[in-house]
């Protein structure tokens, strides 16, 4: 994978993507101590997923519910004041879809299949999380 997991959007928001199962995520997201323990464990096992400033320390900032996926999302703030949303890996960036929903279109996109063809085969709804613009139904 060539893209960075800790990313910065144009509005200045940053996201960390945790490799975690949905059942585990649902169990820990509402329990600050468990969430922090899991985050620390991921950092020690896979430090390249985290920004360089993470090692200096962080605090749990807040929790919100994703309007797109109806799932709680936690945010952290590093010691230097930079805030990050922590997204589970079973969700696409910007919470546009679940990875299992767009697995087929993403696989075919790797081989250059155009977006209009993906939307025709899989439907525009299943292609909404993979980028590009799917044609609207007339």
C-alpha positions in Angstrom: 0.0 0.0 0.0 1.6 3.2 -1.1 -0.7 5.8 0.5 -0.3 6.9 4.1 -2.8 5.8 6.7 -2.6 9.0 8.8 -3.9 11.4 6.2 -4.8 15.1 6.1 -7.8 16.3 4.2 -8.0 19.7 2.5 -9.9 21.2 5.5 -7.2 20.2 7.8 -8.8 17.1 9.4 -6.6 14.1 10.0 -7.6 10.5 10.3 -5.9 7.4 11.7 -7.1 4.0 10.4 -7.0 1.2 12.9 -6.9 -2.5 11.6 -9.7 -3.7 13.9 -12.7 -6.0 13.5 -16.2 -4.4 13.8 -17.2 -6.5 16.8 -14.1 -5.5 18.7 -14.5 -1.9 17.7 -18.1 -1.8 18.9 -17.0 -3.2 22.2 -14.2 -0.7 22.9 -15.3 2.6 21.3 -17.6 3.4 24.2 -15.1 2.5 26.9 -12.3 5.0 27.1 -9.8 2.8 28.9 -10.3 -0.1 26.5 -10.1 2.2 23.4 -6.8 3.7 24.7 -5.4 0.3 25.4 -6.2 -0.9 21.9 -4.8 2.3 20.3 -1.6 1.9 22.3 -1.4 -1.8 21.3 -1.8 -0.9 17.6 0.9 1.8 18.0 3.4 -0.6 19.5 2.6 -3.3 16.9 2.4 -1.1 13.8 3.9 2.4 14.5 4.0 3.3 10.7 0.2 3.7 10.9 0.6 6.7 13.2 2.0 10.2 12.8 5.5 10.9 14.2 4.0 13.2 16.9 2.0 10.3 18.4 4.9 8.9 20.4 5.0 12.2 22.5 1.6 11.4 23.9 -2.1 11.9 23.2 -5.4 12.4 25.0 -8.9 11.1 24.0 -10.7 14.2 22.8 -14.3 13.4 22.1 -16.7 11.0 20.5 -19.2 11.6 17.8 -21.6 9.5 15.7 -20.9 9.2 12.0 -24.0 10.5 10.2 -23.3 8.3 7.2 -22.6 5.0 9.0 -24.4 5.6 12.4 -21.3 4.4 14.2 -19.4 6.1 17.0 -16.1 7.7 16.0 -13.5 8.8 18.6 -11.1 11.6 18.2 -7.7 12.1 19.9 -5.5 15.1 20.3 -1.7 14.7 20.3 0.5 16.6 22.8 1.2 19.3 20.1 -2.5 20.0 19.8 -3.2 18.2 16.5 -6.6 16.4 16.5 -7.1 13.1 14.7 -10.3 11.1 14.0 -9.8 7.3 14.6 -11.5 5.3 11.9 -11.8 1.5 11.9 -10.5 -0.2 8.8 -13.8 -1.8 7.9 -15.0 1.7 6.8 -13.9 3.6 3.8 -12.3 7.1 4.1 -14.9 9.8 4.9 -17.2 7.0 6.1 -18.6 6.7 2.6 -19.2 2.9 2.7 -18.1 -0.3 4.4 -15.2 -2.0 2.8 -17.2 -5.2 2.2 -19.7 -3.3 0.2 -17.2 -1.9 -2.3 -14.8 -4.8 -2.4 -15.9 -5.9 -5.9 -15.9 -2.5 -7.5 -12.5 -1.6 -6.0 -11.0 -4.8 -7.3 -12.1 -4.1 -10.8 -11.1 -0.5 -10.6 -7.6 -1.6 -10.0 -7.7 -3.0 -13.6 -9.0 0.3 -15.1 -12.7 -0.6 -15.4 -14.4 2.8 -15.9 -16.7 4.2 -13.2 -19.7 4.1 -15.5 -19.3 0.4 -16.1 -18.9 -0.3 -12.3 -22.1 1.7 -11.7 -23.9 -0.3 -14.4 -22.9 -3.7 -12.9 -22.9 -2.9 -9.2 -25.3 0.0 -9.0 -24.4 3.6 -8.2 -25.1 3.0 -4.5 -22.4 0.4 -4.2 -19.9 2.5 -6.1 -20.4 5.7 -4.0 -17.3 5.0 -1.8 -14.7 4.3 -4.5 -14.2 7.7 -6.0 -15.1 9.2 -9.3 -18.7 10.0 -10.1 -21.2 7.4 -10.9 -23.8 8.3 -13.5 -27.2 9.2 -12.0 -30.3 7.2 -13.0 -32.4 9.0 -15.6 
